[in-house]
Amino acid sequence: MTRTQLGQALRLGLAAWTAFAVATALGIEHAFWASMPVWVVAQPWRGVVFERALWRLLGTLIGGGIGLVLLTLSPTPWVTAVVMAALLALGGALTHLWQGVRNYLPMMTALTIGVVVIPALLDPSGGFDLAMDRLACTFIGGVSVALIVGLFTPKADSAGFRAEGAALAQRFPEVARLLLDTRVPTTRKDEVVAEVIHLGAELETKARLVAAGSREGYRRMAALDAILAAGLALLEAATEAARNFPTREAAQRLLSDEPGTGPLPETGPLPRLSRSLAALGAAIDELQSTAPSGRDLPRLAPPANPTLALRGAVVAALASFAGSAMQILVGGFAMELTAFSMAIFALVMGSLPQPKLIAPKMAVGVVIGAVTGAAYRIGLQPHLTGWLDLVITILPFIAVGAIARAYPRTAIYALDYNMCFMLASQAGAAPALTPDVIQSAIAMTVGTLAIVVCYVALPRPGPALIGRTEARLAADLELIAKRSEPISAQRWTAIWGRRVVTLAIELEKAGEALPRRVLRLASAGHAAIDNRKISAPRSR
C-alpha cells in the first residue's frame, strides 16, 4: 500500500471505531450501526463526503418518519409488508431517475424504512426505539466521518476537470471535420464518433462527483452539460451535412478558421452547425470562467435511466415482500435477518452501475464478514465485561476492514465485509447461544446471496439496448409529428442527446461501441421540425 492509502486506512478506521465507541458509551442498543456511514460515505473528494453525509442524514430522518407512520397505521403485518415493498420499489427507482449525488437521498430513505420496519414487523411497538437508534447512529457516524475523514479528504481537482472539459470541447469540432472528409473510411468515422461520445458521457458522470458540495462546482457542471449538448448537435449536423456535396463544402468552410460561407439557409444542417459552434464557444467560456454565472445554457435533458429504474424497483419490491412473507410465516430472529438482508442488499445492488459484475465480489465480502462476525460473537463477546473490553476487542477487526477498504484491489470486497461483520457480530448486544449465532449468520448470508444470484442471472446489456433506444427515438419522432405545437430544435437536441448519452454509458458497461446510425434518427427529428417551420406560413 502507498503512504496515501495507509493514511486513508488510518482515518477510516479511526472514524469507524470512534463512532462505535461513542454510540456504545451512550448506551445505544444498535451501536454497530454508527460505524456503517464511515464505510459508505467516505469518498475520494471532500465535497462528495459532505454532500453524501447530508443526504444520508436527511434520508434517515425521512425514512424513519415514514417507517414509524407505516408501523402505526398498518392494521396487519401483511399490509405493512405490501406497503413497505412499494416504498422500497419507489426508492430503488428514484435512485436511477435522480441525478448526481442527490440520488443517495431516495436510497437512504428506502434503506431506513427497511431498517425500521423489518425488525418491528411482527411487533410494531419497537419501531420508535429502532428509528431513534438509527437516527442517533447516523448522526454520530456522519459527524465522525466529517471530522476525521472529510476534513482530510482532498478537494476535487477543479482545474484538472476544466482542462478535461476544454479538451472535450476541442475534440468535437475535430471529429466534425473528420466526418466531412470524404477520404476518411466510414469505419474510422464510426470509431471516432463513438469514442468522443463515450468520452463525453464518462466526463459527465465524473462532473457530478466533482461538483458535489460546491455551488461553483454545480455551475461548472452545467457548463460541461452545455458542451456535451453543443458537441452532440455539432456531430449530428456534420453527419447530415456530409450527405451531399454543396452542404458538405459549406460545412467545411464553417468549421475552418475563415468560413466565408455567406448567408445561411433558415433550415437544414448548416444553420444547426453554426448554432452548435456558437453554443460550444459560449459553454467553453462559462466552463473556464473564474466566476461561473450558472446562466441558462442549452443543455441535455436531465440524466435518468428508466430501464435501470424499472429493474431496481421490481427487484427491490420482490425481495422486500418475499423476505417479509417468510418472516411473517416462520418468525424468529434468523428469518428477520434473512428478510433484512434481502431488502437492504436488493436496494444496494440495484443502485450500482454494474451489479452483474460487482455482485460476485459483494458475495465474497458478505460471506467473509458474516463468518468473521459470528466468530467474534461466539469467541469474544461472551467474555467481555464492560465498555472498555468491547471497544478494544472490536478495534483489530475495524482496523483490518479499514485497510482493506482503503486498498483499491480489496475495496469492493471490504465494503460488504465491514457491513456484514458489524451486523453478524451484533457488537454491543447481549451474548447469544452458539447455535443461534451460527443460524443468524447463515440466514443473513443466504438472504444476501439470493439477491446476488438474482442479479447475476439477469441478462447483460448489449445490442438490445441499441434497438430499444432507436425505438424510443422513433416514438419521439411520432410525437413530434402529432404535436399541435412544434417543439424547438434546442428541445429536440436535449431529448435525443440524453438518449444517446445514456445508451453510450450502458454500451460502455457491455464493452460495446455506440453506433453512429443513431444520429440519423436525430437528423430525422430536425428535418420534421424544419418541415413544420416551412409549412406553417403556407397554412396561414
NORMO-V919313 format. One record per backbone hydrogen bond with DSSP energy under -0.5 kcal/mol. NH is the residue of the N-H (numbers start at 1). CO is the residue of the C=O. E is the energy in kcal/mol with one decimal. If there is no record, write none. Layout:
BEGIN
<<NH:CO:E> <NH:CO:E>>
END
This chain:
BEGIN
<<6:2:-2.3> <7:3:-2.4> <8:4:-2.2> <9:5:-2.4> <10:6:-2.4> <11:7:-2.2> <12:8:-2.7> <13:9:-2.8> <14:10:-2.5> <15:11:-2.5> <16:12:-2.7> <17:13:-2.7> <18:14:-2.6> <19:15:-2.4> <20:16:-2.1> <21:17:-2.7> <22:18:-2.7> <23:19:-2.3> <24:20:-2.5> <25:21:-2.1> <26:22:-1.7> <27:24:-1.2> <28:23:-2.2> <31:28:-0.9> <31:29:-0.6> <33:30:-1.8> <34:31:-1.8> <35:32:-0.6> <36:33:-1.0> <37:33:-0.6> <38:35:-0.8> <39:35:-0.9> <40:36:-1.4> <41:37:-3.3> <42:38:-1.4> <46:154:-2.2> <49:45:-1.7> <50:46:-2.3> <51:47:-2.4> <52:48:-2.7> <53:49:-2.0> <54:50:-2.0> <55:51:-2.5> <56:52:-2.5> <57:53:-2.1> <58:54:-2.6> <59:55:-2.8> <60:56:-2.1> <61:57:-2.2> <62:58:-2.8> <63:59:-3.0> <64:60:-2.5> <65:61:-2.0> <66:62:-2.6> <67:63:-2.7> <68:64:-2.2> <69:65:-2.2> <70:66:-2.6> <71:67:-2.4> <72:68:-2.0> <73:69:-2.5> <74:70:-2.2> <80:76:-2.0> <81:77:-2.5> <82:78:-2.1> <83:79:-2.6> <84:80:-2.6> <85:81:-2.1> <86:82:-1.9> <87:83:-2.4> <88:84:-2.8> <89:85:-2.0> <90:86:-2.1> <91:87:-2.2> <92:88:-2.5> <93:89:-2.1> <94:90:-2.6> <95:91:-1.4> <96:93:-1.6> <97:93:-0.7> <98:94:-2.2> <101:208:-0.5> <102:99:-0.6> <103:100:-1.4> <104:101:-2.1> <105:102:-1.8> <106:102:-0.5> <107:103:-1.1> <108:104:-2.5> <109:105:-2.4> <110:106:-2.4> <111:107:-2.8> <112:108:-2.4> <113:109:-2.0> <114:110:-2.1> <115:111:-2.4> <116:112:-2.5> <117:113:-2.7> <118:114:-2.0> <119:115:-0.6> <120:116:-0.6> <121:118:-1.4> <126:123:-1.9> <127:124:-1.9> <130:126:-1.8> <131:127:-2.5> <132:128:-2.4> <133:129:-2.5> <134:130:-2.6> <135:131:-2.4> <136:132:-2.7> <137:133:-2.6> <138:134:-2.3> <139:135:-2.3> <140:136:-2.6> <141:137:-2.9> <142:138:-2.6> <143:139:-2.5> <144:140:-2.4> <145:141:-2.5> <146:142:-2.1> <147:143:-2.5> <148:144:-2.5> <149:144:-0.5> <149:145:-1.2> <150:145:-3.6> <151:146:-1.6> <152:149:-0.8> <153:149:-0.6> <153:150:-1.2> <158:156:-2.0> <161:157:-2.2> <162:158:-2.4> <163:159:-2.0> <164:160:-2.2> <165:161:-2.5> <166:162:-2.5> <167:163:-2.3> <168:164:-2.1> <169:165:-2.3> <170:166:-2.0> <171:167:-1.6> <172:168:-1.5> <173:169:-0.8> <174:170:-1.2> <175:171:-2.4> <176:172:-2.3> <177:173:-2.4> <178:174:-1.8> <179:175:-2.2> <180:176:-1.2> <181:178:-1.2> <182:180:-0.7> <184:181:-1.3> <189:185:-1.9> <190:186:-2.5> <191:187:-1.9> <192:188:-2.3> <193:189:-2.2> <194:190:-2.2> <195:191:-2.4> <196:192:-2.5> <197:193:-2.1> <198:194:-2.5> <199:195:-2.1> <200:196:-2.2> <201:197:-2.6> <202:198:-2.3> <203:199:-2.3> <204:200:-2.2> <205:201:-1.9> <206:202:-2.0> <207:203:-2.3> <208:204:-1.2> <209:205:-0.6> <209:206:-1.1> <210:206:-2.4> <211:207:-2.5> <214:211:-1.7> <218:214:-1.9> <219:215:-1.6> <220:216:-2.2> <221:217:-2.2> <222:218:-1.8> <223:219:-1.5> <224:220:-2.2> <225:221:-2.4> <226:222:-1.9> <227:223:-2.0> <228:224:-2.4> <229:225:-2.5> <230:226:-2.6> <231:227:-2.7> <232:228:-2.4> <233:229:-2.1> <234:230:-2.2> <235:231:-2.1> <236:232:-2.4> <237:233:-2.4> <238:234:-2.4> <239:235:-2.5> <240:236:-2.2> <241:237:-2.6> <242:238:-1.7> <243:240:-1.3> <244:241:-1.0> <248:244:-2.0> <249:245:-2.7> <250:246:-2.1> <251:247:-2.5> <252:248:-2.1> <253:249:-1.7> <254:250:-2.1> <255:251:-1.8> <256:253:-0.9> <272:268:-1.0> <273:269:-2.6> <274:270:-2.4> <275:271:-2.6> <276:272:-2.3> <277:273:-2.1> <278:274:-2.0> <279:275:-2.6> <280:276:-2.5> <281:277:-2.1> <282:278:-2.1> <283:279:-2.2> <284:280:-2.2> <285:281:-2.1> <286:282:-1.9> <287:283:-2.4> <288:284:-2.3> <289:285:-0.8> <292:289:-0.6> <297:295:-1.6> <301:494:-2.1> <305:96:-2.1> <309:305:-2.4> <310:306:-2.5> <311:307:-2.2> <312:308:-2.9> <313:309:-2.3> <314:310:-2.5> <315:311:-2.4> <316:312:-2.2> <317:313:-2.5> <318:314:-2.6> <319:315:-2.6> <320:316:-2.4> <321:317:-2.5> <322:318:-2.7> <323:319:-2.4> <324:320:-2.4> <325:321:-2.8> <326:322:-2.1> <327:323:-2.1> <328:324:-2.6> <329:325:-2.5> <330:326:-2.6> <331:326:-0.7> <331:327:-1.2> <336:332:-1.6> <337:333:-2.1> <338:334:-1.8> <339:335:-2.5> <340:336:-2.6> <341:337:-2.8> <342:338:-2.5> <343:339:-2.3> <344:340:-2.6> <345:341:-2.4> <346:342:-1.3> <347:343:-1.5> <348:344:-2.4> <349:345:-2.7> <350:346:-1.7> <351:347:-1.2> <351:348:-0.6> <352:349:-1.1> <355:352:-0.6> <357:354:-0.8> <358:354:-2.0> <359:355:-2.7> <362:358:-2.3> <363:359:-2.3> <364:360:-1.6> <365:361:-2.1> <366:362:-2.6> <367:363:-2.5> <368:364:-2.4> <369:365:-2.4> <370:366:-2.8> <371:367:-2.5> <372:368:-2.6> <373:369:-2.6> <374:370:-2.3> <375:371:-2.3> <376:372:-2.2> <377:373:-2.3> <378:374:-2.3> <379:375:-3.1> <380:376:-2.2> <381:376:-2.1> <383:380:-1.8> <384:381:-1.4> <390:386:-1.9> <391:387:-2.4> <392:388:-2.0> <393:389:-2.5> <394:390:-1.6> <395:391:-0.7> <396:392:-0.6> <398:394:-2.0> <399:395:-2.6> <400:396:-2.2> <401:397:-2.1> <402:398:-2.5> <403:399:-2.3> <404:400:-2.4> <405:401:-2.2> <406:402:-1.9> <407:403:-1.2> <408:406:-0.6> <410:407:-1.5> <411:407:-1.1> <414:410:-2.7> <415:411:-1.6> <416:412:-0.9> <417:413:-2.0> <418:414:-3.0> <419:415:-1.8> <420:416:-2.6> <421:417:-2.5> <422:418:-1.9> <423:419:-2.0> <424:420:-2.9> <425:421:-2.6> <426:422:-1.4> <427:422:-0.6> <429:426:-2.7> <437:433:-2.2> <438:434:-2.6> <439:435:-2.4> <440:436:-2.3> <441:437:-2.5> <442:438:-2.4> <443:439:-2.5> <444:440:-2.5> <445:441:-2.1> <446:442:-2.9> <447:443:-2.3> <448:444:-1.9> <449:445:-3.0> <450:446:-1.9> <451:447:-1.1> <452:448:-2.1> <453:449:-2.8> <454:450:-1.7> <455:451:-2.2> <456:452:-2.5> <457:453:-2.1> <458:454:-0.8> <465:462:-1.9> <466:462:-0.6> <466:463:-0.6> <467:463:-1.5> <468:464:-2.4> <469:465:-2.5> <470:466:-2.6> <471:467:-2.2> <472:468:-2.3> <473:469:-2.5> <474:470:-2.3> <475:471:-2.3> <476:472:-2.4> <477:473:-2.1> <478:474:-1.8> <479:475:-2.0> <480:476:-2.3> <481:477:-2.0> <482:478:-1.6> <483:479:-1.7> <486:484:-0.5> <492:488:-2.1> <493:489:-2.3> <494:490:-1.9> <495:491:-1.7> <496:492:-2.8> <497:493:-2.4> <498:494:-1.3> <499:495:-1.9> <500:496:-2.3> <501:497:-2.3> <502:498:-2.6> <503:499:-2.1> <504:500:-2.4> <505:501:-2.2> <506:502:-2.0> <507:503:-2.7> <508:504:-2.0> <509:505:-1.4> <510:506:-1.2> <511:508:-1.0> <512:507:-3.0> <518:515:-1.3> <519:516:-1.8> <520:517:-1.4> <521:517:-0.8> <522:518:-1.2> <523:519:-2.1> <524:520:-2.1> <525:521:-1.8> <526:522:-1.9> <527:523:-2.5> <528:524:-2.1> <529:525:-2.1> <530:526:-2.7> <531:527:-2.5> <532:528:-1.7> <533:529:-1.7> <534:530:-2.1> <535:531:-2.6> <536:532:-1.8> <537:533:-0.8> <538:534:-0.7> <539:535:-2.2> <540:536:-1.3>>
END
